[in-house]
Amino acid sequence: MEPKYRRILLKLSGESLMGRQGYGIDPERLNEYARQITEIVNQGVEVGIVIGGGNIFRGLQGAAKGFDRVKGDQMGMLATVINSLALSSALEDAGQKAEVFTAINMYPIGKHYSNRAAISAMESGTVAIMAGGTGNPFFTTDTGAALRGIEIGADAMFKGTRIDGVYTADPEKDPTATKFDKITYDEVLARGLRVMDLTATALCKENNLPIVVFDMDTPGNLAKVIAGEPIGTLVY
């Protein structure tokens, strides 16, 4: 299938890396993601990636347990670096070049992020994995992904989750929830739908970055959604 998008920002949740384990990184899930990503790079798609850290540590949960919020968020940023290194290793094992860029200087763990360096990597066929969120506390990795997607000039942000799109309510809790094929940013905000946090949604709206929410845990779905198949939800 011919890809509809030429450059994308793929946002992956840390929780999805747990697979069935309930914590940490499931090698099987990680390798499956690497295969799907390699498949679209081989079709000529330039790929930037941002991964959450919720499988290891979440700043908000840490704050609830008594951690200082700033330090908790910094711990969460480090969790995203661990996940990014794991994904880069899995991609390289799959024969796909990958480079980790970090929001704060962590050389030699990764290169210090700049949009020029990330774009240069992607143009050469390397997957650019952008770790450490925005480098600031009080911002989620969704906001980090929106920011990086805008900075690298992505055609769209693809939010890979375990749910196949945006629903009127949480389909895992409400069996009557119905799925949207398309929905505007304004309607997402007005309905209070948990697609991403408000800051990330507003940032995408202001900069006209479409969001495609889809089920990344079904093998082959990434290539389908990049080809324009209507298997997820388009937020525009």
TILUMVEX-546284 format. One record per residue (C-alpha): residue number from 1; residue in one letter; x, y, z. Coordinates in steps of 0.1 Angstrom, whole numbers. Layout:
! residues N
+-----+---+-------+-------+-------+
!   k ! r !     X !     Y !     Z !
+-----+---+-------+-------+-------+
! NUM ! A !     X !     Y !     Z !
...
+-----+---+-------+-------+-------+
! end
This chain:
! residues 236
+-----+---+-------+-------+-------+
!   k ! r !     X !     Y !     Z !
+-----+---+-------+-------+-------+
!   1 ! M !     0 !     0 !     0 !
!   2 ! E !    13 !    35 !    -9 !
!   3 ! P !    17 !    56 !    22 !
!   4 ! K !    -5 !    86 !    25 !
!   5 ! Y !    19 !   104 !    49 !
!   6 ! R !    55 !   112 !    42 !
!   7 ! R !    67 !   122 !    77 !
!   8 ! I !    50 !   113 !   109 !
!   9 ! L !    53 !   116 !   147 !
!  10 ! L !    44 !    83 !   163 !
!  11 ! K !    34 !    86 !   199 !
!  12 ! L !    35 !    53 !   219 !
!  13 ! S !    23 !    48 !   254 !
!  14 ! G !    47 !    34 !   280 !
!  15 ! E !    20 !    12 !   294 !
!  16 ! S !    16 !    -6 !   260 !
!  17 ! L !    52 !   -17 !   262 !
!  18 ! M !    43 !   -38 !   293 !
!  19 ! G !    24 !   -62 !   271 !
!  20 ! R !     8 !   -88 !   295 !
!  21 ! Q !    35 !   -83 !   322 !
!  22 ! G !    19 !   -55 !   341 !
!  23 ! Y !    52 !   -37 !   345 !
!  24 ! G !    84 !   -29 !   326 !
!  25 ! I !    91 !   -39 !   290 !
!  26 ! D !    77 !   -70 !   273 !
!  27 ! P !   104 !   -80 !   246 !
!  28 ! E !    77 !   -96 !   224 !
!  29 ! R !    56 !   -63 !   223 !
!  30 ! L !    88 !   -43 !   218 !
!  31 ! N !    99 !   -64 !   189 !
!  32 ! E !    64 !   -63 !   173 !
!  33 ! Y !    65 !   -25 !   174 !
!  34 ! A !   100 !   -25 !   159 !
!  35 ! R !    87 !   -47 !   130 !
!  36 ! Q !    58 !   -24 !   123 !
!  37 ! I !    79 !     7 !   124 !
!  38 ! T !   106 !    -9 !   101 !
!  39 ! E !    78 !   -18 !    76 !
!  40 ! I !    67 !    18 !    71 !
!  41 ! V !   103 !    32 !    70 !
!  42 ! N !   109 !     7 !    42 !
!  43 ! Q !    79 !    22 !    23 !
!  44 ! G !    97 !    56 !    25 !
!  45 ! V !    80 !    71 !    55 !
!  46 ! E !   101 !    94 !    77 !
!  47 ! V !    94 !    85 !   113 !
!  48 ! G !    99 !   104 !   146 !
!  49 ! I !    88 !    87 !   178 !
!  50 ! V !    80 !    99 !   213 !
!  51 ! I !    73 !    72 !   240 !
!  52 ! G !    57 !    77 !   274 !
!  53 ! G !    72 !    62 !   306 !
!  54 ! G !    41 !    50 !   325 !
!  55 ! N !    53 !    14 !   324 !
!  56 ! I !    82 !    24 !   347 !
!  57 ! F !    72 !    56 !   365 !
!  58 ! R !    47 !    84 !   363 !
!  59 ! G !    54 !   118 !   379 !
!  60 ! L !    17 !   124 !   389 !
!  61 ! Q !    15 !    90 !   406 !
!  62 ! G !    48 !    98 !   423 !
!  63 ! A !    35 !   131 !   435 !
!  64 ! A !     4 !   114 !   450 !
!  65 ! K !    28 !    91 !   469 !
!  66 ! G !    47 !   120 !   484 !
!  67 ! F !    74 !   127 !   458 !
!  68 ! D !    81 !   163 !   450 !
!  69 ! R !    62 !   170 !   418 !
!  70 ! V !    93 !   184 !   399 !
!  71 ! K !   115 !   155 !   409 !
!  72 ! G !    86 !   130 !   401 !
!  73 ! D !    83 !   144 !   366 !
!  74 ! Q !   121 !   143 !   362 !
!  75 ! M !   120 !   106 !   372 !
!  76 ! G !    92 !   101 !   345 !
!  77 ! M !   115 !   118 !   319 !
!  78 ! L !   142 !    93 !   327 !
!  79 ! A !   117 !    65 !   323 !
!  80 ! T !   110 !    77 !   288 !
!  81 ! V !   147 !    76 !   281 !
!  82 ! I !   149 !    39 !   292 !
!  83 ! N !   120 !    30 !   269 !
!  84 ! S !   135 !    50 !   240 !
!  85 ! L !   168 !    31 !   244 !
!  86 ! A !   150 !    -2 !   244 !
!  87 ! L !   131 !     6 !   212 !
!  88 ! S !   162 !    18 !   195 !
!  89 ! S !   179 !   -15 !   203 !
!  90 ! A !   149 !   -35 !   190 !
!  91 ! L !   148 !   -14 !   158 !
!  92 ! E !   185 !   -20 !   152 !
!  93 ! D !   180 !   -57 !   158 !
!  94 ! A !   153 !   -56 !   131 !
!  95 ! G !   179 !   -40 !   107 !
!  96 ! Q !   165 !    -5 !   111 !
!  97 ! K !   188 !    25 !   120 !
!  98 ! A !   176 !    45 !   150 !
!  99 ! E !   189 !    73 !   170 !
! 100 ! V !   179 !    85 !   205 !
! 101 ! F !   177 !   123 !   211 !
! 102 ! T !   172 !   136 !   246 !
! 103 ! A !   155 !   168 !   257 !
! 104 ! I !   182 !   175 !   282 !
! 105 ! N !   218 !   168 !   275 !
! 106 ! M !   225 !   131 !   284 !
! 107 ! Y !   255 !   124 !   261 !
! 108 ! P !   266 !    96 !   254 !
! 109 ! I !   232 !    80 !   262 !
! 110 ! G !   216 !   100 !   234 !
! 111 ! K !   223 !   131 !   213 !
! 112 ! H !   210 !   164 !   227 !
! 113 ! Y !   177 !   170 !   208 !
! 114 ! S !   174 !   197 !   181 !
! 115 ! N !   148 !   196 !   154 !
! 116 ! R !   175 !   200 !   128 !
! 117 ! A !   193 !   170 !   140 !
! 118 ! A !   161 !   149 !   142 !
! 119 ! I !   150 !   160 !   107 !
! 120 ! S !   185 !   152 !    93 !
! 121 ! A !   183 !   117 !   108 !
! 122 ! M !   148 !   110 !    94 !
! 123 ! E !   158 !   123 !    60 !
! 124 ! S !   186 !    97 !    60 !
! 125 ! G !   162 !    68 !    68 !
! 126 ! T !   170 !    67 !   105 !
! 127 ! V !   142 !    66 !   130 !
! 128 ! A !   145 !    96 !   154 !
! 129 ! I !   134 !    87 !   189 !
! 130 ! M !   129 !   118 !   210 !
! 131 ! A !   131 !   111 !   247 !
! 132 ! G !   128 !   131 !   279 !
! 133 ! G !    94 !   148 !   271 !
! 134 ! T !    98 !   185 !   268 !
! 135 ! G !   126 !   185 !   293 !
! 136 ! N !   104 !   204 !   317 !
! 137 ! P !    82 !   193 !   346 !
! 138 ! F !    44 !   197 !   345 !
! 139 ! F !    42 !   187 !   309 !
! 140 ! T !    30 !   153 !   297 !
! 141 ! T !    47 !   132 !   270 !
! 142 ! D !    15 !   139 !   249 !
! 143 ! T !    24 !   175 !   250 !
! 144 ! G !    60 !   166 !   242 !
! 145 ! A !    48 !   146 !   213 !
! 146 ! A !    27 !   174 !   200 !
! 147 ! L !    56 !   198 !   203 !
! 148 ! R !    81 !   175 !   186 !
! 149 ! G !    56 !   167 !   158 !
! 150 ! I !    52 !   204 !   151 !
! 151 ! E !    90 !   211 !   153 !
! 152 ! I !    99 !   183 !   128 !
! 153 ! G !    72 !   193 !   104 !
! 154 ! A !    52 !   160 !   106 !
! 155 ! D !    22 !   156 !    84 !
! 156 ! A !     3 !   141 !   114 !
! 157 ! M !     7 !   127 !   148 !
! 158 ! F !    -2 !    90 !   152 !
! 159 ! K !   -12 !    81 !   187 !
! 160 ! G !    -8 !    43 !   190 !
! 161 ! T !   -29 !    30 !   219 !
! 162 ! R !   -46 !    -3 !   228 !
! 163 ! I !   -80 !    12 !   218 !
! 164 ! D !   -89 !    15 !   181 !
! 165 ! G !   -99 !    52 !   181 !
! 166 ! V !  -118 !    79 !   200 !
! 167 ! Y !  -151 !    70 !   216 !
! 168 ! T !  -180 !    89 !   232 !
! 169 ! A !  -169 !    73 !   265 !
! 170 ! D !  -142 !    48 !   276 !
! 171 ! P !  -152 !    16 !   257 !
! 172 ! E !  -135 !    -5 !   282 !
! 173 ! K !  -159 !     8 !   309 !
! 174 ! D !  -190 !    17 !   289 !
! 175 ! P !  -203 !    -9 !   265 !
! 176 ! T !  -226 !    17 !   249 !
! 177 ! A !  -197 !    40 !   238 !
! 178 ! T !  -196 !    47 !   201 !
! 179 ! K !  -166 !    54 !   180 !
! 180 ! F !  -159 !    85 !   159 !
! 181 ! D !  -144 !    82 !   125 !
! 182 ! K !  -135 !   119 !   125 !
! 183 ! I !  -138 !   145 !   152 !
! 184 ! T !  -127 !   182 !   154 !
! 185 ! Y !  -102 !   194 !   181 !
! 186 ! D !  -130 !   217 !   194 !
! 187 ! E !  -154 !   188 !   198 !
! 188 ! V !  -128 !   168 !   217 !
! 189 ! L !  -123 !   198 !   240 !
! 190 ! A !  -160 !   205 !   244 !
! 191 ! R !  -169 !   169 !   252 !
! 192 ! G !  -139 !   165 !   275 !
! 193 ! L !  -127 !   134 !   257 !
! 194 ! R !   -94 !   120 !   269 !
! 195 ! V !   -77 !   118 !   236 !
! 196 ! M !   -47 !   137 !   250 !
! 197 ! D !   -43 !   163 !   277 !
! 198 ! L !   -57 !   198 !   270 !
! 199 ! T !   -23 !   214 !   264 !
! 200 ! A !   -14 !   188 !   238 !
! 201 ! T !   -48 !   191 !   220 !
! 202 ! A !   -46 !   229 !   220 !
! 203 ! L !   -11 !   228 !   207 !
! 204 ! C !   -21 !   205 !   178 !
! 205 ! K !   -51 !   227 !   171 !
! 206 ! E !   -31 !   260 !   170 !
! 207 ! N !    -6 !   245 !   146 !
! 208 ! N !   -29 !   224 !   124 !
! 209 ! L !   -13 !   191 !   133 !
! 210 ! P !   -39 !   163 !   127 !
! 211 ! I !   -40 !   134 !   152 !
! 212 ! V !   -48 !    99 !   142 !
! 213 ! V !   -57 !    76 !   172 !
! 214 ! F !   -55 !    39 !   164 !
! 215 ! D !   -48 !     5 !   179 !
! 216 ! M !   -11 !    -1 !   176 !
! 217 ! D !   -12 !   -35 !   194 !
! 218 ! T !   -27 !   -53 !   164 !
! 219 ! P !     2 !   -63 !   141 !
! 220 ! G !     0 !   -46 !   107 !
! 221 ! N !   -22 !   -17 !   118 !
! 222 ! L !     5 !    10 !   116 !
! 223 ! A !    11 !     3 !    79 !
! 224 ! K !   -27 !     3 !    73 !
! 225 ! V !   -33 !    36 !    91 !
! 226 ! I !    -3 !    52 !    73 !
! 227 ! A !   -18 !    41 !    40 !
! 228 ! G !   -50 !    61 !    49 !
! 229 ! E !   -72 !    31 !    59 !
! 230 ! P !  -100 !    44 !    81 !
! 231 ! I !   -93 !    20 !   110 !
! 232 ! G !   -88 !    47 !   137 !
! 233 ! T !  -101 !    82 !   144 !
! 234 ! L !   -89 !   114 !   128 !
! 235 ! V !   -88 !   144 !   150 !
! 236 ! Y !   -86 !   176 !   129 !
+-----+---+-------+-------+-------+
! end
